[in-house]
Amino acid sequence: MGSRSTSAMKPFGNIENDLETEPLTWRLVKVWLPVNVIFVGMLITSMFSLKYINVAMVTVLKNVTNVITALGEMYLFSTHHDSRVWAALFLMIISAISGGVTDLSFHAVGYAWQIANCFLTASYSLTLRRVMDTAKQVTKSGNLNEFSMVLLNNTLSLPLGILLIFVFNEVDYLSRTPLLSLPTFWCVMTISGVLGLAISFTSMWFLHQTGATTYSLVGSLNKIPLSIAGILLFKVPTSLENSTSILFGLLAGVFFARAKIRTRSQT
């Protein structure tokens, strides 16, 4: 009976170990802070770009992130990409350019924010992958699990977020907006927070198991339903040329994913 109880509790024991967090030390904060600054910048530029650009075009322009990430992996991690991967990256660049040229709701400010977001998103993936290994060396246990990384990243985001509230002078808006008194608002914000936590945890785990380029390309697969939903839900004005360029960019992302999978299977 005792052995059965012990074996039955083993999965829970593993979960308990996975949920153990590293103590927050100044050395760990110094190592992780650059990643967190990039993370907050990535979120800010993403929100500002969506203010001016429709969802479908944002998803296509995000393909530029894959190109920057691939180049960064070559420089930082000496990663080799074969001709099929580079062909897919070239198609992504063509789709981004053609999408911008045929965009009926083109906004230069929004495109500038999105380009900045592409660089920050690529920097986040590359820097996070490197800092993961460095952070382990400054922990007491010599290890840093995904739950600790998520908790560390979100904890450090709080003071930066509060600082940005004052920088963008949103204190007055928060004191006057009626949204804070609506239960629906808090319900939506809670759901958004839970989903954000889930995204953070899965992103940390995925980057820990694979590389930055693979992380970036798999994320491109969800752009197909996202683009379609964005056009339909927000009734985005589009043309045949723009729709074709968007579809071309999404298919380039799928081609990129298949090329990377084949590359990994051959190594």
Phi, psi and omega per residue, in radians:
M1 nan -0.715 -3.136
G2 -1.136 -0.708 -3.139
S3 -1.159 -0.663 3.102
R4 -1.086 -0.728 -3.130
S5 -1.134 -0.693 -3.134
T6 -1.138 -0.768 3.140
S7 -1.175 -0.581 3.136
A8 -1.218 -0.491 -3.100
M9 -1.549 -0.117 -3.087
K10 -1.034 -0.791 3.111
P11 -1.036 -0.656 3.140
F12 -1.214 -0.561 3.091
G13 -1.151 -0.692 3.104
N14 -1.123 -0.734 3.110
I15 -1.086 -0.704 -3.136
E16 -1.109 -0.703 3.110
N17 -1.159 -0.656 -3.141
D18 -1.168 -0.508 -3.101
L19 -1.541 -0.066 3.078
E20 -1.187 2.355 -3.078
T21 -1.949 2.615 3.081
E22 -1.364 2.496 3.090
P23 -1.117 2.501 -3.111
L24 -1.380 1.871 3.129
T25 -1.939 2.800 -3.120
W26 -1.143 -0.612 3.108
R27 -1.125 -0.709 3.133
L28 -1.192 -0.683 3.121
V29 -1.104 -0.743 -3.126
K30 -1.113 -0.640 3.131
V31 -1.235 -0.693 -3.012
W32 -1.518 -0.354 -3.018
L33 -1.021 -0.750 3.103
P34 -1.005 -0.685 3.091
V35 -1.095 -0.713 -3.086
N36 -1.204 -0.651 3.088
V37 -1.091 -0.750 3.095
I38 -1.119 -0.700 3.137
F39 -1.052 -0.815 3.131
V40 -1.144 -0.718 3.088
G41 -1.089 -0.638 3.094
M42 -1.098 -0.747 3.133
L43 -1.156 -0.730 -3.100
I44 -1.144 -0.838 -3.127
T45 -1.136 -0.570 3.106
S46 -1.139 -0.763 -3.136
M47 -1.165 -0.692 -3.135
F48 -1.230 -0.617 3.115
S49 -1.170 -0.678 3.113
L50 -1.174 -0.333 3.100
K51 -1.204 -0.480 -3.056
Y52 -2.009 -0.392 -3.045
I53 -2.049 2.519 3.117
N54 -1.271 2.810 -3.025
V55 -1.054 -0.726 -3.102
A56 -1.067 -0.782 -3.140
M57 -1.226 -0.580 3.084
V58 -1.078 -0.750 -3.126
T59 -1.132 -0.647 3.111
V60 -1.229 -0.764 -3.139
L61 -1.135 -0.458 3.100
K62 -1.132 -0.283 3.067
N63 -1.052 -0.458 3.103
V64 -1.057 -0.512 3.106
T65 -1.029 -0.669 3.137
N66 -1.085 -0.681 3.133
V67 -1.134 -0.820 -3.134
I68 -1.115 -0.706 -3.137
T69 -1.130 -0.756 3.136
A70 -1.079 -0.757 3.094
L71 -1.122 -0.691 3.118
G72 -1.138 -0.680 3.096
E73 -1.145 -0.627 3.090
M74 -1.098 -0.726 -3.081
Y75 -1.342 -0.748 -3.036
L76 -1.515 -0.656 -3.032
F77 -2.045 0.132 3.135
S78 0.934 0.697 -3.139
T79 -1.438 2.383 3.127
H80 -1.767 2.305 3.082
H81 -2.012 2.345 -3.109
D82 -1.430 -3.137 -3.027
S83 -1.129 -0.560 -3.131
R84 -1.161 -0.667 3.109
V85 -1.147 -0.775 3.140
W86 -1.161 -0.594 3.074
A87 -1.107 -0.736 3.107
A88 -1.132 -0.700 3.112
L89 -1.122 -0.666 3.104
F90 -1.120 -0.712 3.102
L91 -1.101 -0.628 3.123
M92 -1.132 -0.713 3.125
I93 -1.122 -0.771 3.123
I94 -1.064 -0.748 -3.130
S95 -1.150 -0.655 3.131
A96 -1.149 -0.744 3.141
I97 -1.168 -0.827 -3.136
S98 -1.147 -0.599 3.094
G99 -1.137 -0.714 3.121
G100 -1.180 -0.671 -3.128
V101 -1.161 -0.637 -3.076
T102 -1.692 0.097 -3.116
D103 -1.251 2.057 -3.114
L104 -1.236 -0.422 -3.129
S105 -1.914 0.628 -3.094
F106 -1.009 2.339 3.109
H107 -2.435 2.030 -3.043
A108 -1.046 -0.703 -3.139
V109 -1.114 -0.752 3.129
G110 -1.114 -0.689 3.108
Y111 -1.166 -0.627 3.099
A112 -1.120 -0.760 3.091
W113 -1.091 -0.681 -3.107
Q114 -1.229 -0.654 3.078
I115 -1.104 -0.739 3.074
A116 -1.076 -0.681 3.115
N117 -1.114 -0.665 3.118
C118 -1.081 -0.777 3.133
F119 -1.152 -0.716 -3.133
L120 -1.215 -0.676 3.122
T121 -1.128 -0.758 3.084
A122 -1.119 -0.733 3.121
S123 -1.104 -0.661 3.123
Y124 -1.101 -0.813 -3.138
S125 -1.091 -0.791 -3.094
L126 -1.226 -0.783 -3.124
T127 -1.171 -0.710 -3.137
L128 -1.082 -0.729 -3.137
R129 -1.079 -0.655 3.135
R130 -1.349 -0.713 -3.094
V131 -1.185 -0.495 3.101
M132 -0.941 -0.761 -3.126
D133 -1.285 -0.684 3.138
T134 -1.174 -0.687 -3.101
A135 -1.110 -0.595 3.134
K136 -1.067 -0.549 -3.083
Q137 -1.282 -0.327 -3.118
V138 -1.847 0.131 3.083
T139 -1.618 2.764 -3.130
K140 -1.226 -0.611 -3.110
S141 -1.526 -0.241 -3.082
G142 1.373 0.236 -3.135
N143 -2.501 2.713 3.126
L144 -2.528 1.786 -3.083
N145 -1.377 3.023 -3.057
E146 -1.098 -0.655 -3.124
F147 -1.134 -0.688 3.105
S148 -1.132 -0.694 -3.134
M149 -1.159 -0.719 3.114
V150 -1.121 -0.799 -3.138
L151 -1.098 -0.722 3.128
L152 -1.129 -0.790 -3.104
N153 -1.118 -0.784 -3.105
N154 -1.260 -0.604 3.121
T155 -1.137 -0.761 3.135
L156 -1.237 -0.365 3.129
S157 -1.267 -0.458 -3.076
L158 -1.063 -0.926 3.131
P159 -1.125 -0.589 3.096
L160 -1.171 -0.682 3.101
G161 -1.132 -0.737 3.110
I162 -1.110 -0.702 3.110
L163 -1.077 -0.714 -3.122
L164 -1.197 -0.508 3.071
I165 -1.048 -0.712 3.126
F166 -1.337 -0.623 -3.141
V167 -1.098 -0.748 -3.132
F168 -1.569 0.142 3.047
N169 0.955 0.863 -3.128
E170 -1.734 0.056 3.135
V171 -1.128 -0.756 -3.138
D172 -1.136 -0.693 3.132
Y173 -1.121 -0.742 -3.137
L174 -1.121 -0.559 -3.122
S175 -1.331 -0.361 -3.077
R176 -1.852 -0.338 -3.041
T177 -1.225 2.386 3.115
P178 -1.375 -0.112 -3.097
L179 -1.071 -0.601 -3.080
L180 -1.138 -0.306 -3.138
S181 -1.692 0.009 -3.131
L182 -1.658 2.175 3.099
P183 -1.063 -0.570 3.132
T184 -1.094 -0.685 3.131
F185 -1.065 -0.814 -3.126
W186 -1.187 -0.565 3.098
C187 -1.152 -0.810 3.128
V188 -1.133 -0.706 3.133
M189 -1.140 -0.662 3.115
T190 -1.137 -0.778 3.101
I191 -1.084 -0.730 3.119
S192 -1.080 -0.704 3.121
G193 -1.137 -0.731 3.128
V194 -1.129 -0.762 3.107
L195 -1.124 -0.677 3.098
G196 -1.104 -0.695 3.091
L197 -1.115 -0.730 3.120
A198 -1.112 -0.711 3.111
I199 -1.121 -0.750 3.131
S200 -1.068 -0.798 -3.099
F201 -1.130 -0.826 -3.129
T202 -1.175 -0.593 3.109
S203 -1.150 -0.763 3.112
M204 -1.064 -0.799 -3.125
W205 -1.105 -0.762 -3.088
F206 -1.145 -0.785 3.114
L207 -1.125 -0.582 3.134
H208 -1.187 -0.553 -3.089
Q209 -1.587 -0.440 -3.065
T210 -2.218 -2.616 3.124
G211 -2.086 3.054 -3.061
A212 -1.193 -0.661 -3.137
T213 -1.181 -0.738 3.112
T214 -1.095 -0.723 3.085
Y215 -1.044 -0.734 -3.112
S216 -1.210 -0.710 -3.071
L217 -1.275 -0.632 3.108
V218 -1.131 -0.630 3.082
G219 -1.108 -0.453 3.130
S220 -1.233 -0.346 -3.118
L221 -1.198 -0.528 -3.129
N222 -1.374 -0.007 -3.116
K223 -1.303 -0.410 -3.108
I224 -1.122 -1.015 3.101
P225 -1.158 -0.527 -3.134
L226 -1.158 -0.735 3.136
S227 -1.137 -0.789 -3.141
I228 -1.086 -0.790 3.135
A229 -1.117 -0.681 -3.139
G230 -1.109 -0.712 3.132
I231 -1.181 -0.748 -3.073
L232 -1.299 -0.785 -3.064
L233 -1.209 -0.682 -3.067
F234 -1.747 0.080 3.074
K235 0.880 0.957 -3.083
V236 -1.281 2.253 3.075
P237 -1.208 2.245 -3.105
T238 -2.522 2.967 3.122
S239 -2.212 3.019 3.128
L240 -1.105 -0.702 -3.140
E241 -1.128 -0.764 -3.121
N242 -1.193 -0.721 3.110
S243 -1.100 -0.668 3.116
T244 -1.147 -0.712 3.132
S245 -1.176 -0.652 3.094
I246 -1.116 -0.812 3.111
L247 -1.092 -0.693 3.122
F248 -1.074 -0.742 3.119
G249 -1.155 -0.679 3.125
L250 -1.172 -0.698 3.103
L251 -1.194 -0.565 3.065
A252 -1.113 -0.632 3.076
G253 -1.126 -0.698 3.091
V254 -1.143 -0.746 3.107
F255 -1.074 -0.677 3.089
F256 -1.076 -0.771 3.138
A257 -1.082 -0.779 -3.139
R258 -1.129 -0.672 3.133
A259 -1.130 -0.713 3.129
K260 -1.200 -0.665 3.122
I261 -1.112 -0.723 3.109
R262 -1.151 -0.664 3.119
T263 -1.108 -0.766 3.137
R264 -1.164 -0.621 -3.125
S265 -1.226 -0.390 -3.129
Q266 -1.573 -0.185 -3.137
T267 -1.700 nan nan
